[in-house]
Every structure is written in structure tokens, then in C-alpha cells.
Amino acid sequence: MAEEFATVVRLYAEAVVDLTFSAKVSQDEYRRLVHAAEAAHRRSEEARVAFEEHISFHKCHESDPGREATRLGA
């Protein structure tokens, strides 16, 4: 679940980078990049919600000794 979330967020970031460097592309290509970035954003939000629900449902954060040690060490 965490890997899927990380992948979707990375793809969103890549789409935003593509859009950022799109100053010299055709209007059609620009529209395509905008739609790709918007779609990637929607997927990242859906993945974030699913990930948060997964953690909440399974209480993953309570059973992860590494996370607990990090929290306690802070």
C-alpha cells in the first residue's frame, strides 16, 4: 500500500515537472500536459485517502516498531 502511494505521488510530481518545462510546446501538447497533471493529481489524492484509510483501519502505525521508536526518540 505504501509503495503504491509513493509511486502515484512520484508520477504526479513528474507530471508537474513536465508541465513546468512546457513553455515551448504546442497548445495541444500543453493541454495534454495539463490534463495529465490534473489526472495524476486526482490519482495521488485517491491514493492518499486509501493509504490513510488503510493505516487507520489496520492500525498499522501502532504496530510498526520503527515508527514507534522514531516517535519516542523525538
Secondary structure as GFF3:
##gff-version 3
##sequence-region A 1 74
A	DSSP	alpha_helix	2	20	.	.	.	ID=ss1
A	DSSP	alpha_helix	27	58	.	.	.	ID=ss2
A	DSSP	alpha_helix	60	63	.	.	.	ID=ss3
A	DSSP	alpha_helix	65	73	.	.	.	ID=ss4
###
